[in-house]
């Protein structure tokens, strides 16, 4: 199975009529700087216990400074108790 990777440059709101919580998985983070000196946050999620290879990275998301600012603002607005 191929690991899906994406650099999140911005966040956009999307309303969905139906949403439900997903099953729990492990998530790790890495902070790194590229050759140009730009810093990123990378989140890696791992396969659930029911997957064929449970401990394999299944998705990687990299956040730029701008997308992290948007995410911080979103968390402060939508989850004010969590941002304290």
C-alpha positions, 0 to 999 in steps of 0.5 A, spaced: 500 500 500 502 506 498 503 512 503 499 518 501 502 524 502 500 532 501 502 539 503 497 543 506 498 550 504 491 552 506 484 550 509 477 551 506 471 550 510 466 545 507 459 543 510 457 536 510 450 533 511 453 527 514 459 526 518 461 520 524 467 519 528 472 514 525 476 509 529 482 511 533 489 510 530 496 512 532 499 519 530 506 521 530 509 528 528 515 531 526 518 538 525 523 539 520 526 544 515 527 544 508 533 546 504 531 553 503 530 554 511 522 553 511 519 549 517 514 544 516 509 540 521 508 533 519 503 528 521 503 521 520 497 516 521 498 509 522 494 503 520 488 501 525 489 494 528 484 491 523 488 493 517 493 488 514 499 492 516 497 495 522 503 499 524 505 502 517 504 509 515 498 510 512 497 517 511 502 523 511 500 531 512 505 536 512 503 543 514 506 550 512 506 556 516 500 559 513 496 553 514 498 552 521 496 559 522 489 557 519 489 551 523 490 555 530 485 560 528 480 554 527 481 551 533 481 557 537 474 559 534 471 552 534 474 548 540 476 554 545 476 550 551 482 546 547 486 552 546 487 554 553 
